[in-house]
Amino acid sequence: MSNKELEPLQDPGLPAHAHRKADHDEAAANRAERQVAILFLLSALGTVLFIYSYIFIENNIYIYIPILGNQHAQQLFLGLGFAIALFFIGAGAVHWAKTLMSDTEVIAERHEMRSSDEDRAALIATVKEEVGAVGLGRRSLIKRSLALSLGLVGISPLLLLRDLGPLPGDVLNQTTWAEGVHLVTDPGNRRLRPEDLEVGAVAHVLPEIEDPEHRSLNSIAKDALLLIRIRPEEFRLDAERLSWTYQGIIAFSKICSHMGCAVALYEQTTKHLLCPCHQSTFDVPTGAKVIFGPSARPLPQLAIKVDDAGYLVAAAPFNQAVGPSFWERKK
Amino acid sequence: MRKLSRLRRRKITAPVLLFLALIVVGNAYAFIGATVTTSGATASNARSTMVDEGRQIFLRGCSSCHGLNAEGGGIAPALIGVGAASVDFQVGTGRMPLADMSQQAMRKTPVYNEEETAALAEYVATLAPGPAIPGAAQLTYERDGNTAEGGELFRTNCAMCHNAAGQGGALTQGKYAPTVMGVEAKYIYEAMITGPQAMPVFGEKAITPAEKLSMIKWIKAVESEKGLGGASLGKVGPVTEGLVAWVLGIGLLIGIAVWLTTKSR
């Protein structure tokens, strides 16, 4: 074998540039021009449709479109018109660029980025001269006061960080629930008696307050409670937790211990409570023990009892913070 | 005429007429009274016939799972005390009898007609007191409902399972909360007071009848709501929206990108 045969494969280089049909065929070029014009005209028609639907289509007309169903005609054609108008401007421009604009390949030369030594020296000399002319070197009062003002402006945004506070303090550990607070329906604000709940029933309740019309959202987000009634013999709770229930009625915080969604998907057959956000599943008879999902803790249980008039009331505040974990949460 | 007037003036006439009148009134009373009692007897007979008929249907169609006396079994709950409303809901919507032993009883064409369903309900209602079927006089949601209040109630009590727009949603292990769109007001009401399958009970005290009517009115309002914002995609939120965006939207963008980069000839 000779040396020549052992040489590696030669770089074949770029293929020769093939010009498009429109570059050498006048008829093809004219055809491409017409195509681009048609695309732009379609865009113009889209705008006309947009204007027409805005002015002439009544606001109460619904038309049936297969798959989409009954649609509001004006909204539909406004959207379609605008979409057509924008899309075909782009389509026309792209088609124009691809078929008619010059496709000659140009090689751009790359040069060194660094300026020449003379240019650099000249710049430094200019800067020095200008600084001397302004007089910053001599007028130290101006220099210092300027530094002060610039510095203050610079650090002033730090002040706005104050709005991240104040720290919540003990607020997250407290709810409106306390001994003797009545359980009222949400919405409706009616007190409940134990006999109002059948076995298998649930009720969404909030603490009774003086002005239920102006209940603050922040308090609802911590106070929301779910009452569930099952057969008392189905509970598998220790004596203390069992004493927090009343004749099969058990009360759990509705705020998920994972991310704070409202846990209220209750399956009567399995006695599971589900959180709709991340599918944490809590087992009601065992005191909302987590049996599936990302939640780390059972839902807090509220001790309930009946007052002298026969209404359900809280027997004690929650014994722990409700809702998701936070840094200062007492374990 | 003269003969008649002479007769009238006789002494005996008054007592004889009084006697005849008494006989007529007495007989008429006996006759009418008898009619009243017989018609009453017919009504109660019809009722017990209906219960009997219901019992016969129950024995034929339901007892193999629910037990001969509706006491329940290993695969089916007891029906004592579930009330007529529960039977009307389960049988009237075709959920019972079950087509198969899957997780969820689905709505399908009812097996029993209206009279048979009514008879079954009547029979089960005699076993123990339970929720009754709400009558048309009770379902005056058009007149008494409050749509805004109904929406608030629906969002608190129903939306987590049945979706915020009432389109239904998934539960665990193949169970699901069915859509409430297109469901008759009677069945919505019955579902709330009886708690069918995985659904909890929403009793008449926890949610008053008036509040239930408001919820039904809201559901009916959503049902007839026309789409303002283009395709609703089933109103189930991010699932179908994501599917359309990822498959159709990104597919379209890929197509455009391919077109952009192909060299024209």
Contacts between the chains, C-beta under 8 A, distances in Angstrom:
chain1	res1	chain2	res2	distance
A	20	B	264	5.7
A	20	B	265	6.1
A	21	B	265	6.1
A	62	B	226	5.3
A	67	B	231	7.6
A	68	B	227	8.0
A	68	B	230	7.3
A	68	B	231	4.5
A	69	B	227	6.5
A	69	B	231	7.3
A	69	B	232	7.1
A	70	B	226	5.7
A	70	B	227	6.2
A	71	B	227	6.0
A	71	B	230	6.9
A	71	B	231	7.7
A	72	B	226	6.6
A	72	B	227	6.6
A	72	B	228	5.0
A	72	B	229	7.9
A	75	B	228	6.3
A	75	B	229	6.9
A	75	B	230	6.9
A	76	B	230	6.9
A	79	B	230	6.8
A	94	B	259	7.5
A	94	B	260	6.1
A	98	B	263	7.7
A	98	B	264	4.2
A	99	B	264	5.1
A	185	B	206	6.3
A	185	B	207	7.5
A	186	B	156	5.8
A	187	B	149	7.2
A	187	B	152	5.1
A	187	B	153	6.3
A	187	B	156	6.5
A	188	B	153	7.9
A	188	B	207	7.7
A	188	B	208	7.4
A	188	B	211	6.5
A	190	B	208	7.8
A	192	B	205	7.0
A	192	B	206	6.7
A	193	B	205	7.3
A	195	B	205	7.7
A	196	B	203	6.2
A	196	B	205	3.2
A	196	B	206	5.6
A	197	B	203	6.2
A	197	B	205	7.6
A	197	B	206	6.1
A	198	B	195	7.9
A	198	B	201	4.8
A	198	B	203	5.0
A	199	B	201	7.8
A	200	B	195	5.1
A	200	B	200	5.9
A	200	B	201	4.7
A	201	B	195	7.0
A	201	B	200	5.9
A	201	B	201	3.8
A	201	B	202	6.7
A	201	B	203	5.1
A	201	B	206	6.3
A	202	B	200	4.2
A	202	B	201	7.5
A	202	B	202	7.3
A	202	B	206	7.8
A	203	B	202	7.9
A	203	B	206	4.1
A	204	B	156	5.1
A	204	B	157	6.0
A	228	B	200	7.4
A	262	B	160	6.7
A	264	B	160	4.6
A	265	B	160	4.8
A	265	B	161	5.3
A	265	B	171	7.0
A	266	B	200	5.1
A	267	B	171	6.1
A	267	B	172	6.8
A	267	B	175	7.1
A	267	B	198	4.2
A	268	B	195	5.6
A	268	B	197	7.5
A	268	B	198	5.6
A	268	B	199	6.2
A	268	B	200	4.7
A	268	B	201	7.5
A	269	B	197	6.4
A	269	B	198	4.9
A	270	B	172	7.2
A	270	B	198	7.2
A	272	B	172	6.8
A	274	B	171	7.3
A	274	B	172	6.7
A	276	B	160	5.0
A	276	B	161	7.9
A	276	B	169	7.8
A	281	B	172	7.0
